[in-house]
Amino acid sequence: MPRNVAIHYNFNDVADRFVDKSSPEVWLLCGISLISFIIMLMLQPYLSRQFKSEEGSAIMESLPGLFTLLITLVFSILGICFLLKA
């Protein structure tokens, strides 16, 4: 693995920001991704159980997926905010 890794790409898919691979920013990105993945794994069975008891509603069936999307969105925004401040 190279010493410097790209952590930001512009709209043309060209890397425009590089940091050392041991930089806290790299670890922060990995950590936020891991935390959001674990939260989604833990919530998915619970939400599926909760909303299976409600019969006949298409909205109720799609709520677990919407919660997963919301959690992903929140952690993505947190990651972007940390990178913009760095």
Secondary structure as UniProt FT lines:
FT   STRAND          4..9
FT   TURN            11..12
FT   STRAND          15..20
FT   TURN            21..22
FT   HELIX           24..52
FT   HELIX           58..85
//
